[in-house]
Amino acid sequence: MRNAKAQSEILADATTDGRRNPVGTELLDLFVFEAGSRIFAVPANQVDGTTEARVPAVLPHTPQAILGVVCARGRMLTVVGPALCLV
């Protein structure tokens, strides 16, 4: 019986690093936002900042997923329609 308990403890130590997460997994802070009726999340370390909603200026001859460009903090940023990218 003692040997079985020791094996389960070894197995527990091999699959966790002392926390509740299995070894090899990583907890991420997510930035969650809503676009239309859908909810999206991206890793927070990939978010440069947020700004108020703006209507993008349409660009001719772009793929359907590119909604246009907006100016934010003095930079021109491409607006991508995430729902259109999933199709």
N, CA, C and O atoms as CSV, one atom per row, in Angstrom:
chain,resi,resn,atom,element,x,y,z
A,1,MET,N,N,0.823,-1.194,0.000
A,1,MET,CA,C,0.000,0.000,0.000
A,1,MET,C,C,0.867,1.258,0.000
A,1,MET,O,O,0.590,2.225,-0.710
A,2,ARG,N,N,1.914,1.221,0.806
A,2,ARG,CA,C,2.788,2.392,0.861
A,2,ARG,C,C,3.437,2.653,-0.487
A,2,ARG,O,O,3.582,3.810,-0.884
A,3,ASN,N,N,3.827,1.613,-1.194
A,3,ASN,CA,C,4.450,1.747,-2.495
A,3,ASN,C,C,3.492,2.387,-3.496
A,3,ASN,O,O,3.924,3.224,-4.288
A,4,ALA,N,N,2.213,2.029,-3.490
A,4,ALA,CA,C,1.222,2.606,-4.393
A,4,ALA,C,C,1.044,4.097,-4.110
A,4,ALA,O,O,0.910,4.892,-5.040
A,5,LYS,N,N,1.041,4.473,-2.852
A,5,LYS,CA,C,0.904,5.886,-2.507
A,5,LYS,C,C,2.112,6.680,-3.008
A,5,LYS,O,O,1.965,7.783,-3.533
A,6,ALA,N,N,3.276,6.123,-2.844
A,6,ALA,CA,C,4.484,6.807,-3.299
A,6,ALA,C,C,4.463,6.996,-4.810
A,6,ALA,O,O,4.879,8.043,-5.307
A,7,GLN,N,N,3.980,5.991,-5.550
A,7,GLN,CA,C,3.899,6.111,-6.995
A,7,GLN,C,C,2.916,7.197,-7.410
A,7,GLN,O,O,3.186,7.938,-8.355
A,8,SER,N,N,1.784,7.306,-6.725
A,8,SER,CA,C,0.818,8.355,-7.075
A,8,SER,C,C,1.381,9.733,-6.768
A,8,SER,O,O,1.114,10.688,-7.497
A,9,GLU,N,N,2.158,9.845,-5.698
A,9,GLU,CA,C,2.788,11.128,-5.383
A,9,GLU,C,C,3.818,11.495,-6.444
A,9,GLU,O,O,3.923,12.657,-6.836
A,10,ILE,N,N,4.572,10.514,-6.906
A,10,ILE,CA,C,5.558,10.760,-7.965
A,10,ILE,C,C,4.854,11.203,-9.234
A,10,ILE,O,O,5.294,12.139,-9.903
A,11,LEU,N,N,3.760,10.528,-9.564
A,11,LEU,CA,C,2.986,10.894,-10.745
A,11,LEU,C,C,2.449,12.313,-10.610
A,11,LEU,O,O,2.501,13.082,-11.570
A,12,ALA,N,N,1.935,12.676,-9.438
A,12,ALA,CA,C,1.414,14.034,-9.217
A,12,ALA,C,C,2.524,15.060,-9.380
A,12,ALA,O,O,2.314,16.114,-9.980
A,13,ASP,N,N,3.710,14.758,-8.847
A,13,ASP,CA,C,4.840,15.682,-8.977
A,13,ASP,C,C,5.287,15.816,-10.425
A,13,ASP,O,O,5.753,16.884,-10.824
A,14,ALA,N,N,5.157,14.770,-11.216
A,14,ALA,CA,C,5.592,14.812,-12.612
A,14,ALA,C,C,4.616,15.568,-13.495
A,14,ALA,O,O,5.008,16.078,-14.545
A,15,THR,N,N,3.341,15.654,-13.090
A,15,THR,CA,C,2.350,16.304,-13.939
A,15,THR,C,C,2.022,17.720,-13.505
A,15,THR,O,O,1.354,18.447,-14.240
A,16,THR,N,N,2.475,18.129,-12.335
A,16,THR,CA,C,2.252,19.507,-11.895
A,16,THR,C,C,3.566,20.060,-11.375
A,16,THR,O,O,4.482,19.317,-11.022
A,17,ASP,N,N,3.634,21.366,-11.336
A,17,ASP,CA,C,4.851,21.998,-10.830
A,17,ASP,C,C,4.583,22.656,-9.476
A,17,ASP,O,O,5.111,23.729,-9.184
A,18,GLY,N,N,3.760,22.004,-8.654
A,18,GLY,CA,C,3.441,22.543,-7.347
A,18,GLY,C,C,2.247,23.478,-7.372
A,18,GLY,O,O,1.762,23.898,-6.322
A,19,ARG,N,N,1.771,23.805,-8.559
A,19,ARG,CA,C,0.579,24.632,-8.697
A,19,ARG,C,C,-0.533,23.761,-9.236
A,19,ARG,O,O,-0.385,22.541,-9.312
A,20,ARG,N,N,-1.624,24.359,-9.605
A,20,ARG,CA,C,-2.751,23.594,-10.115
A,20,ARG,C,C,-2.623,23.328,-11.613
A,20,ARG,O,O,-3.440,22.600,-12.176
A,21,ASN,N,N,-1.622,23.896,-12.262
A,21,ASN,CA,C,-1.454,23.736,-13.712
A,21,ASN,C,C,-0.617,22.514,-14.031
A,21,ASN,O,O,0.385,22.259,-13.362
A,22,PRO,N,N,-1.010,21.756,-15.040
A,22,PRO,CA,C,-0.125,20.680,-15.496
A,22,PRO,C,C,1.157,21.276,-16.051
A,22,PRO,O,O,1.158,22.379,-16.598
A,23,VAL,N,N,2.244,20.537,-15.904
A,23,VAL,CA,C,3.538,20.987,-16.442
A,23,VAL,C,C,3.403,21.141,-17.953
A,23,VAL,O,O,2.789,20.303,-18.613
A,24,GLY,N,N,3.971,22.199,-18.494
A,24,GLY,CA,C,3.915,22.436,-19.932
A,24,GLY,C,C,2.768,23.342,-20.336
A,24,GLY,O,O,2.695,23.757,-21.492
A,25,THR,N,N,1.870,23.658,-19.415
A,25,THR,CA,C,0.808,24.602,-19.751
A,25,THR,C,C,1.178,25.957,-19.182
A,25,THR,O,O,1.974,26.060,-18.248
A,26,GLU,N,N,0.598,26.980,-19.749
A,26,GLU,CA,C,0.922,28.339,-19.342
A,26,GLU,C,C,-0.371,29.114,-19.171
A,26,GLU,O,O,-1.244,29.074,-20.038
A,27,LEU,N,N,-0.493,29.815,-18.063
A,27,LEU,CA,C,-1.646,30.674,-17.869
A,27,LEU,C,C,-1.401,31.977,-18.612
A,27,LEU,O,O,-0.302,32.530,-18.553
A,28,LEU,N,N,-2.409,32.468,-19.307
A,28,LEU,CA,C,-2.298,33.707,-20.052
A,28,LEU,C,C,-3.316,34.707,-19.547
A,28,LEU,O,O,-4.455,34.344,-19.251
A,29,ASP,N,N,-2.916,35.962,-19.446
A,29,ASP,CA,C,-3.880,37.029,-19.238
A,29,ASP,C,C,-4.471,37.331,-20.599
A,29,ASP,O,O,-3.740,37.495,-21.576
A,30,LEU,N,N,-5.793,37.405,-20.667
A,30,LEU,CA,C,-6.462,37.638,-21.939
A,30,LEU,C,C,-7.130,38.996,-21.959
A,30,LEU,O,O,-7.662,39.452,-20.948
A,31,PHE,N,N,-7.100,39.634,-23.105
A,31,PHE,CA,C,-7.854,40.855,-23.356
A,31,PHE,C,C,-9.106,40.413,-24.109
A,31,PHE,O,O,-9.027,39.930,-25.239
A,32,VAL,N,N,-10.249,40.582,-23.475
A,32,VAL,CA,C,-11.519,40.121,-24.039
A,32,VAL,C,C,-12.268,41.321,-24.599
A,32,VAL,O,O,-12.357,42.365,-23.952
A,33,PHE,N,N,-12.809,41.166,-25.812
A,33,PHE,CA,C,-13.573,42.250,-26.415
A,33,PHE,C,C,-14.717,41.678,-27.231
A,33,PHE,O,O,-14.728,40.498,-27.581
A,34,GLU,N,N,-15.663,42.526,-27.521
A,34,GLU,CA,C,-16.832,42.130,-28.294
A,34,GLU,C,C,-16.822,42.864,-29.620
A,34,GLU,O,O,-16.576,44.069,-29.671
A,35,ALA,N,N,-17.089,42.140,-30.682
A,35,ALA,CA,C,-17.200,42.721,-32.019
A,35,ALA,C,C,-18.495,42.186,-32.617
A,35,ALA,O,O,-18.615,40.998,-32.915
A,36,GLY,N,N,-19.449,43.073,-32.784
A,36,GLY,CA,C,-20.760,42.628,-33.235
A,36,GLY,C,C,-21.399,41.788,-32.154
A,36,GLY,O,O,-21.508,42.225,-31.008
A,37,SER,N,N,-21.818,40.600,-32.498
A,37,SER,CA,C,-22.445,39.720,-31.509
A,37,SER,C,C,-21.485,38.644,-31.013
A,37,SER,O,O,-21.906,37.725,-30.310
A,38,ARG,N,N,-20.218,38.738,-31.361
A,38,ARG,CA,C,-19.233,37.728,-30.975
A,38,ARG,C,C,-18.279,38.264,-29.918
A,38,ARG,O,O,-18.027,39.467,-29.838
A,39,ILE,N,N,-17.762,37.364,-29.120
A,39,ILE,CA,C,-16.780,37.708,-28.099
A,39,ILE,C,C,-15.452,37.075,-28.495
A,39,ILE,O,O,-15.393,35.897,-28.847
A,40,PHE,N,N,-14.397,37.865,-28.432
A,40,PHE,CA,C,-13.059,37.416,-28.805
A,40,PHE,C,C,-12.108,37.646,-27.632
A,40,PHE,O,O,-12.385,38.456,-26.748
A,41,ALA,N,N,-11.000,36.936,-27.634
A,41,ALA,CA,C,-9.956,37.138,-26.628
A,41,ALA,C,C,-8.603,36.955,-27.305
A,41,ALA,O,O,-8.412,36.049,-28.116
A,42,VAL,N,N,-7.681,37.825,-26.957
A,42,VAL,CA,C,-6.308,37.716,-27.446
A,42,VAL,C,C,-5.377,37.819,-26.237
A,42,VAL,O,O,-5.753,38.407,-25.224
A,43,PRO,N,N,-4.176,37.261,-26.326
A,43,PRO,CA,C,-3.236,37.389,-25.209
A,43,PRO,C,C,-2.985,38.869,-24.899
A,43,PRO,O,O,-2.730,39.668,-25.800
A,44,ALA,N,N,-3.062,39.217,-23.622
A,44,ALA,CA,C,-2.915,40.614,-23.215
A,44,ALA,C,C,-1.555,41.186,-23.594
A,44,ALA,O,O,-1.442,42.386,-23.841
A,45,ASN,N,N,-0.523,40.350,-23.643
A,45,ASN,CA,C,0.803,40.869,-23.999
A,45,ASN,C,C,0.901,41.223,-25.482
A,45,ASN,O,O,1.905,41.794,-25.908
A,46,GLN,N,N,-0.118,40.895,-26.272
A,46,GLN,CA,C,-0.143,41.253,-27.687
A,46,GLN,C,C,-0.947,42.536,-27.932
A,46,GLN,O,O,-1.050,42.990,-29.071
A,47,VAL,N,N,-1.520,43.123,-26.867
A,47,VAL,CA,C,-2.346,44.328,-26.990
A,47,VAL,C,C,-1.498,45.541,-26.652
A,47,VAL,O,O,-0.935,45.637,-25.562
A,48,ASP,N,N,-1.411,46.472,-27.606
A,48,ASP,CA,C,-0.632,47.690,-27.406
A,48,ASP,C,C,-1.428,48.728,-26.628
A,48,ASP,O,O,-0.851,49.518,-25.882
A,49,GLY,N,N,-2.743,48.733,-26.793
A,49,GLY,CA,C,-3.592,49.682,-26.102
A,49,GLY,C,C,-4.997,49.630,-26.668
A,49,GLY,O,O,-5.287,48.846,-27.572
A,50,THR,N,N,-5.849,50.455,-26.139
A,50,THR,CA,C,-7.222,50.542,-26.628
A,50,THR,C,C,-7.540,51.995,-26.941
A,50,THR,O,O,-6.861,52.908,-26.472
A,51,THR,N,N,-8.555,52.191,-27.717
A,51,THR,CA,C,-9.003,53.532,-28.072
A,51,THR,C,C,-10.497,53.483,-28.313
A,51,THR,O,O,-11.073,52.400,-28.416
A,52,GLU,N,N,-11.127,54.630,-28.404
A,52,GLU,CA,C,-12.558,54.653,-28.690
A,52,GLU,C,C,-12.807,54.128,-30.105
A,52,GLU,O,O,-11.935,54.174,-30.973
A,53,ALA,N,N,-14.005,53.638,-30.302
A,53,ALA,CA,C,-14.357,53.063,-31.613
A,53,ALA,C,C,-14.304,54.144,-32.692
A,53,ALA,O,O,-14.693,55.290,-32.465
A,54,ARG,N,N,-13.823,53.762,-33.847
A,54,ARG,CA,C,-13.749,54.657,-35.001
A,54,ARG,C,C,-14.236,53.914,-36.239
A,54,ARG,O,O,-14.133,52.690,-36.324
A,55,VAL,N,N,-14.756,54.653,-37.175
A,55,VAL,CA,C,-15.182,54.059,-38.445
A,55,VAL,C,C,-13.967,53.998,-39.358
A,55,VAL,O,O,-13.357,55.030,-39.639
A,56,PRO,N,N,-13.602,52.800,-39.828
A,56,PRO,CA,C,-12.406,52.709,-40.669
A,56,PRO,C,C,-12.614,53.303,-42.057
A,56,PRO,O,O,-13.699,53.206,-42.630
A,57,ALA,N,N,-11.560,53.919,-42.590
A,57,ALA,CA,C,-11.575,54.408,-43.968
A,57,ALA,C,C,-11.348,53.204,-44.880
A,57,ALA,O,O,-10.355,52.489,-44.740
A,58,VAL,N,N,-12.260,52.990,-45.798
A,58,VAL,CA,C,-12.200,51.821,-46.686
A,58,VAL,C,C,-11.060,51.981,-47.682
A,58,VAL,O,O,-10.835,53.065,-48.220
A,59,LEU,N,N,-10.347,50.891,-47.918
A,59,LEU,CA,C,-9.265,50.868,-48.892
A,59,LEU,C,C,-9.715,50.075,-50.113
A,59,LEU,O,O,-10.309,49.006,-49.971
A,60,PRO,N,N,-9.442,50.580,-51.294
A,60,PRO,CA,C,-9.844,49.827,-52.495
A,60,PRO,C,C,-8.948,48.615,-52.713
A,60,PRO,O,O,-7.783,48.611,-52.315
A,61,HIS,N,N,-9.498,47.597,-53.342
A,61,HIS,CA,C,-8.752,46.407,-53.765
A,61,HIS,C,C,-8.096,45.640,-52.615
A,61,HIS,O,O,-6.994,45.115,-52.772
A,62,THR,N,N,-8.754,45.573,-51.479
A,62,THR,CA,C,-8.224,44.811,-50.346
A,62,THR,C,C,-9.076,43.559,-50.153
A,62,THR,O,O,-10.219,43.510,-50.608
A,63,PRO,N,N,-8.527,42.548,-49.481
A,63,PRO,CA,C,-9.324,41.354,-49.193
A,63,PRO,C,C,-10.539,41.709,-48.324
A,63,PRO,O,O,-10.554,42.732,-47.640
A,64,GLN,N,N,-11.536,40.853,-48.368
A,64,GLN,CA,C,-12.776,41.108,-47.643
A,64,GLN,C,C,-12.556,41.261,-46.135
A,64,GLN,O,O,-13.283,42.007,-45.478
A,65,ALA,N,N,-11.566,40.564,-45.586
A,65,ALA,CA,C,-11.318,40.617,-44.148
A,65,ALA,C,C,-10.738,41.962,-43.692
A,65,ALA,O,O,-10.817,42.290,-42.508
A,66,ILE,N,N,-10.162,42.741,-44.604
A,66,ILE,CA,C,-9.613,44.056,-44.267
A,66,ILE,C,C,-10.739,45.082,-44.378
A,66,ILE,O,O,-11.247,45.367,-45.463
A,67,LEU,N,N,-11.111,45.626,-43.221
A,67,LEU,CA,C,-12.224,46.583,-43.194
A,67,LEU,C,C,-11.788,47.993,-43.552
A,67,LEU,O,O,-12.613,48.815,-43.952
A,68,GLY,N,N,-10.498,48.282,-43.413
A,68,GLY,CA,C,-9.990,49.614,-43.724
A,68,GLY,C,C,-8.874,49.994,-42.773
A,68,GLY,O,O,-8.223,49.126,-42.190
A,69,VAL,N,N,-8.651,51.292,-42.615
A,69,VAL,CA,C,-7.612,51.798,-41.712
A,69,VAL,C,C,-8.195,52.888,-40.828
A,69,VAL,O,O,-9.152,53.569,-41.198
A,70,VAL,N,N,-7.593,53.039,-39.643
A,70,VAL,CA,C,-7.953,54.120,-38.728
A,70,VAL,C,C,-6.665,54.757,-38.223
A,70,VAL,O,O,-5.605,54.132,-38.226
A,71,CYS,N,N,-6.774,55.992,-37.797
A,71,CYS,CA,C,-5.643,56.679,-37.188
A,71,CYS,C,C,-5.820,56.612,-35.671
A,71,CYS,O,O,-6.844,57.041,-35.140
A,72,ALA,N,N,-4.822,56.073,-34.984
A,72,ALA,CA,C,-4.856,55.992,-33.522
A,72,ALA,C,C,-3.481,56.337,-32.990
A,72,ALA,O,O,-2.489,55.723,-33.382
A,73,ARG,N,N,-3.413,57.306,-32.108
A,73,ARG,CA,C,-2.148,57.758,-31.528
A,73,ARG,C,C,-1.127,58.141,-32.581
A,73,ARG,O,O,0.070,57.907,-32.412
A,74,GLY,N,N,-1.599,58.728,-33.662
A,74,GLY,CA,C,-0.716,59.193,-34.720
A,74,GLY,C,C,-0.215,58.100,-35.645
A,74,GLY,O,O,0.675,58.340,-36.461
A,75,ARG,N,N,-0.771,56.910,-35.532
A,75,ARG,CA,C,-0.358,55.805,-36.400
A,75,ARG,C,C,-1.553,55.330,-37.202
A,75,ARG,O,O,-2.683,55.363,-36.716
A,76,MET,N,N,-1.311,54.888,-38.425
A,76,MET,CA,C,-2.360,54.296,-39.251
A,76,MET,C,C,-2.374,52.797,-38.969
A,76,MET,O,O,-1.366,52.110,-39.140
A,77,LEU,N,N,-3.533,52.299,-38.534
A,77,LEU,CA,C,-3.665,50.888,-38.188
A,77,LEU,C,C,-4.684,50.213,-39.091
A,77,LEU,O,O,-5.729,50.786,-39.397
A,78,THR,N,N,-4.380,49.008,-39.511
A,78,THR,CA,C,-5.288,48.230,-40.342
A,78,THR,C,C,-6.348,47.592,-39.462
A,78,THR,O,O,-6.036,47.008,-38.424
A,79,VAL,N,N,-7.598,47.705,-39.878
A,79,VAL,CA,C,-8.712,47.107,-39.141
A,79,VAL,C,C,-9.093,45.815,-39.849
A,79,VAL,O,O,-9.470,45.812,-41.021
A,80,VAL,N,N,-8.984,44.719,-39.109
A,80,VAL,CA,C,-9.288,43.408,-39.651
A,80,VAL,C,C,-10.606,42.938,-39.052
A,80,VAL,O,O,-10.809,43.033,-37.842
A,81,GLY,N,N,-11.501,42.430,-39.894
A,81,GLY,CA,C,-12.772,41.875,-39.418
A,81,GLY,C,C,-12.553,40.450,-38.966
A,81,GLY,O,O,-12.456,39.560,-39.810
A,82,PRO,N,N,-12.469,40.186,-37.642
A,82,PRO,CA,C,-12.151,38.836,-37.174
A,82,PRO,C,C,-13.154,37.789,-37.611
A,82,PRO,O,O,-12.769,36.650,-37.875
A,83,ALA,N,N,-14.417,38.134,-37.693
A,83,ALA,CA,C,-15.431,37.155,-38.123
A,83,ALA,C,C,-15.190,36.758,-39.571
A,83,ALA,O,O,-15.447,35.610,-39.934
A,84,LEU,N,N,-14.707,37.666,-40.406
A,84,LEU,CA,C,-14.456,37.359,-41.807
A,84,LEU,C,C,-13.206,36.492,-41.978
A,84,LEU,O,O,-13.075,35.779,-42.973
A,85,CYS,N,N,-12.296,36.556,-41.015
A,85,CYS,CA,C,-11.082,35.739,-41.098
A,85,CYS,C,C,-11.373,34.282,-40.800
A,85,CYS,O,O,-10.612,33.407,-41.213
A,86,LEU,N,N,-12.455,34.001,-40.093
A,86,LEU,CA,C,-12.771,32.639,-39.687
A,86,LEU,C,C,-13.439,31.840,-40.795
A,86,LEU,O,O,-13.559,30.619,-40.695
A,87,VAL,N,N,-13.872,32.516,-41.844
A,87,VAL,CA,C,-14.591,31.829,-42.904
A,87,VAL,C,C,-13.656,31.043,-43.784
A,87,VAL,O,O,-14.099,30.398,-44.735
